[in-house]
Structures are given as structure tokens and as C-alpha cells.
Amino acid sequence: DEARRRRTAARVALGKRAARGLLVLETKAGSPAAKAGLRKDDVLVLAGAAPILGVRQLKDLLRRTNPSPLTVYRRGKAVQLVWRGAFEGLEALPLPERLQSR
């Protein structure tokens, strides 16, 4: 089912790390999210030095600091990206609680 696929994708992105963050479900081509380099199944964990706890909080962080450095986990490795522009083109959900503390 879809919930299981999301948990598996988050585990693969995080490797052995427990984290809070957002699981990227989709980015729209040509959007600021896609231009930043975000990909489906990435896990967004930091915007600058701030932990990402939810979509609304990420929007607020990006509105205050733009361009904004992002840290994502992809296939067990940390990847540094930079978001420029408005909060557009990103569909994401908070990580399931089971992945937040191991």
C-alpha cells in the first residue's frame, strides 16, 4: 500500500539515521523545488540550521531566508541543495513517527 511505500522510501533515503523531516512525494518540473534539485523520495531535514518539522514551517523558513540552503537525505547520504524563489512545486508529508526515533 502507499503508506508502506512511503515508509520504505524514507528508510532508504535516511539510511540508518533517525530524523524528523518531510518526505518528498513529488516535484513539478520547472518549479523552484525541481530547480533546487529535490527528487521524489528525498527526505528534507534542514533549512539552513533549522530542523524541518512540517510543510508550513518550511514555507515560513523559505519566506524569511531566500535563497536557503537545504539538507536532504537521499539513499543514505546527506545532500546539500539551495532553494531559490517562492514555495512552489513541492508536495511533501511529515515522516511517519516510527522513523523519527529509532
Summary of the structure (lengths in Angstrom):
residues: 102
radius of gyration: 12.4
end to end distance: 22.7
largest distance: 37.2
contacts: 305
relative contact order: 0.29
helix: 31%
strand: 31%
